[in-house]
Amino acid sequence: MKFQIKARWSSRVVYECELDTSFETEPRSLQLGEAIKKALESGSNLSGSDLRGSNLSGSDLRGSNLSGSDLSGSNLTQIRDDLWAVLSAAPREVAALRAALIAGLVDGSTYSGECSCLVGTIAAARKVSIDELGNLKPNSLRPIERFFMSIRKGDTPETNSASKIVLDWIDEWMSNMQAAFGMQQ
């Protein structure tokens, strides 16, 4: 069956592929998730795509350009849980990470510099190198590090859906910690 991924703000086809006929009876979220996996495997640029409601669990987003894509409603539970594990390993740096996202100072493609990825931003907040983070090691295979690759310098929660999703997850984590442990936000 033919499946198309369209642009977020128009009906322009960004990517088109053939899905196995077994997907005909599957929900659109699984069809879209499979199409995204095929697009990423082929190296296609899904920047600006409408990916709302997609099921991306188990997807390898390494090197993907999803900037400008609408990911709202996507099944990203595995990625969120991985972020929460990182935040739990570095609770004192969460506020700095949150501020960096809001300011557009995250670049998921690099571990160091003014703008850096998740682990790089945590290291900067601690004022240490990424090699001095203890158990929190740079790992480009982590689901959340792969997700961060779709956030570039200058992307904010208002301009990049991945950044918005991460900010929402951070706020949810902070709320959970406040409720469970009385931690200050």
C-alpha positions in Angstrom: 0.0 0.0 0.0 1.2 3.5 -0.8 1.7 5.9 2.1 2.6 9.5 2.1 4.0 11.8 4.7 2.9 15.4 4.1 4.2 18.8 5.1 3.0 20.2 8.4 1.5 23.4 6.9 0.6 22.2 3.4 -0.5 19.1 1.4 3.0 18.9 -0.2 4.3 15.3 -0.1 7.5 15.1 1.8 8.1 11.4 1.6 6.2 8.5 -0.1 6.8 4.8 0.4 5.2 1.4 0.0 4.1 -0.3 3.2 3.5 -4.0 3.4 -0.2 -4.9 2.9 -0.4 -6.1 6.5 -0.4 -2.4 7.5 -3.8 -1.8 5.7 -5.7 -2.8 8.8 -3.4 -1.1 11.3 -4.1 2.2 12.9 -2.7 5.3 11.1 -0.3 5.8 14.0 1.5 2.5 13.2 1.3 3.2 9.4 2.9 6.6 10.0 5.5 5.2 12.4 6.5 2.5 9.8 6.7 5.1 7.0 8.9 7.3 9.3 11.2 4.4 9.9 11.5 3.8 6.2 12.2 7.5 5.5 14.9 7.6 8.2 16.5 4.4 6.9 16.7 6.0 3.4 18.2 9.2 4.8 15.2 11.3 3.8 14.8 14.7 5.4 11.4 14.9 7.2 11.9 18.5 8.3 8.6 20.3 8.4 6.6 17.1 8.2 3.2 16.4 9.9 4.1 13.5 12.2 1.2 14.0 14.6 0.0 10.8 16.3 2.9 8.6 15.0 4.1 5.6 16.9 7.9 6.0 17.0 8.6 3.5 19.8 11.8 1.6 19.0 12.7 4.0 16.1 16.3 5.0 15.6 16.2 8.8 15.2 20.0 9.2 15.0 21.0 11.8 12.4 17.3 12.6 11.6 16.3 16.1 10.7 12.8 16.5 12.2 13.0 20.2 12.8 9.7 21.9 12.2 7.9 18.5 12.3 4.7 18.2 14.3 5.2 15.2 16.7 2.2 15.9 19.0 0.4 12.8 19.9 3.2 10.5 18.9 4.1 7.5 21.0 7.4 8.6 22.5 7.2 6.9 25.9 10.5 5.1 25.6 12.3 8.3 24.7 10.5 10.3 27.5 11.4 7.6 30.1 15.1 7.7 29.0 15.1 11.5 29.5 13.6 11.1 32.9 16.4 8.6 33.8 19.0 11.3 32.7 17.2 14.0 34.7 17.1 11.7 37.7 20.8 11.3 37.4 21.4 15.1 37.2 18.5 16.7 39.2 20.5 19.9 40.1 21.1 20.6 36.4 17.5 20.3 35.2 16.7 24.0 35.6 19.7 24.9 33.5 18.7 22.4 30.8 15.2 23.8 30.8 16.5 27.4 30.5 18.8 26.3 27.6 15.9 24.8 25.7 13.8 27.9 26.2 16.7 30.2 25.1 17.4 28.1 22.0 20.8 27.1 23.3 20.6 23.3 22.6 22.3 21.7 19.7 21.7 17.9 19.7 24.5 17.3 17.2 27.4 18.2 19.5 28.6 17.4 23.0 30.4 20.7 23.6 30.3 24.4 22.9 27.9 27.2 23.6 25.0 25.1 22.5 25.3 21.3 23.0 23.2 18.2 23.4 21.5 16.9 26.5 24.7 15.5 28.2 26.7 18.5 27.0 24.2 20.9 28.5 24.3 19.1 31.8 28.1 19.1 31.8 28.1 22.9 31.1 25.6 23.4 33.9 28.0 21.6 36.3 30.9 23.4 34.8 32.7 20.2 34.0 33.7 18.3 30.9 31.4 15.5 29.6 34.1 13.0 30.8 33.6 14.2 34.4 29.8 13.4 34.7 30.3 10.1 36.6 27.8 7.5 35.7 26.1 9.8 33.1 28.1 9.1 30.0 27.8 10.5 26.4 25.9 7.8 24.5 24.7 8.6 21.0 22.7 5.4 21.0 20.4 6.5 23.9 16.9 7.2 22.7 16.8 10.7 24.2 20.2 11.6 22.7 18.9 10.5 19.3 15.8 12.6 19.9 17.9 15.6 20.8 19.5 15.4 17.4 16.4 17.0 16.0 17.0 20.2 18.1 19.5 22.7 16.6 21.0 25.9 17.9 18.2 28.6 17.9 15.4 26.1 18.1 13.0 26.9 20.9 9.8 25.3 22.1 7.9 27.8 20.0 9.8 26.9 16.8 10.6 23.2 17.1 8.2 20.5 18.2 11.0 18.2 19.6 12.1 21.1 21.8 8.5 21.7 22.9 8.0 18.0 23.7 11.3 17.9 25.8 10.3 21.0 27.7 6.9 19.4 28.5 8.6 16.2 29.7 11.0 18.3 31.9 8.1 20.1 33.4 6.2 16.9 34.0 9.4 15.3 35.6 9.8 18.4 37.8 6.1 18.2 38.8 6.5 14.5 39.7 9.6 15.2 41.7 7.8 18.0 43.6 4.8 15.8 44.3 6.9 12.8 45.4 9.8 14.4 47.2 9.0 18.0 47.8 11.9 19.0 45.5 12.0 22.7 44.6 11.4 23.6 40.9 
